Amino acid sequence: MSKWVSVWYNVTIRAEINPIRIGHFTSIGDNTTISSSCALPHGLAPSVNIGKNVTIEHSCSVYSCIIDDDCVIGAKC
């Protein structure tokens, strides 16, 4: 996790199997779950990469994906 990342209440970040990377100035809203799988069928890395200046609003589920810089993920996605 980089500097200046804000993680709000009841957020679960599970990096038990593969890494989770969170960029500078990213905000992760309340009740969000971030986790990674052990393997993906299409050959991409099963880690989670969240870019810089990203806002993930409340009650989201982020699972083994890549989120580019300067994105907004809406509530309950």
C-alpha positions in Angstrom: 0.0 0.0 0.0 1.4 3.4 -1.0 1.5 6.6 0.9 -1.6 8.7 1.2 -4.1 5.9 0.7 -7.3 6.2 2.7 -9.0 3.0 3.8 -12.4 3.5 5.5 -14.4 1.5 8.0 -15.1 -2.2 7.6 -12.9 -2.6 4.6 -11.5 -6.2 4.1 -8.3 -6.6 2.1 -7.3 -10.2 1.7 -3.9 -10.8 0.2 -3.4 -14.4 1.4 -2.5 -15.9 -1.9 -1.5 -13.2 -4.3 -0.4 -9.5 -3.9 -2.7 -6.5 -3.7 -1.1 -3.2 -4.9 -2.8 0.1 -4.1 -1.4 3.4 -5.7 -0.9 6.9 -4.2 -3.9 9.0 -3.3 -6.4 6.2 -3.6 -9.6 6.1 -1.4 -11.3 2.8 -0.6 -14.9 3.3 0.7 -16.7 1.7 3.6 -17.6 -2.0 3.5 -15.5 -2.7 0.5 -13.9 -6.1 0.0 -10.7 -6.5 -2.0 -9.4 -10.1 -2.6 -7.4 -12.2 -5.1 -7.8 -15.7 -6.5 -5.2 -18.4 -6.6 -5.3 -18.6 -10.5 -7.3 -17.2 -13.4 -8.3 -19.4 -16.4 -7.3 -16.9 -19.1 -3.6 -16.6 -18.0 -3.7 -13.1 -16.5 -2.0 -12.5 -13.2 -4.5 -13.2 -10.3 -3.3 -10.2 -8.3 -5.1 -6.9 -7.7 -3.5 -3.8 -9.0 -5.2 -0.5 -8.2 -3.7 2.6 -9.8 -3.1 6.2 -8.5 -5.8 8.7 -7.8 -8.6 6.0 -7.7 -11.8 6.3 -5.8 -13.6 3.1 -4.9 -16.9 4.1 -3.3 -18.7 2.2 -0.5 -19.8 -1.5 -0.5 -17.8 -2.6 -3.6 -16.3 -6.0 -4.3 -12.9 -6.0 -6.1 -11.6 -9.4 -7.1 -8.4 -10.2 -9.1 -8.4 -7.2 -11.5 -6.5 -4.2 -12.8 -7.8 -0.7 -12.2 -6.0 2.0 -14.1 -5.0 5.4 -12.8 -7.6 8.2 -12.3 -10.7 6.0 -12.1 -13.9 6.1 -10.1 -15.7 2.9 -9.2 -19.3 3.6 -8.2 -21.1 2.5 -5.0 -22.1 -1.1 -4.6 -20.2 -2.3 -7.7 
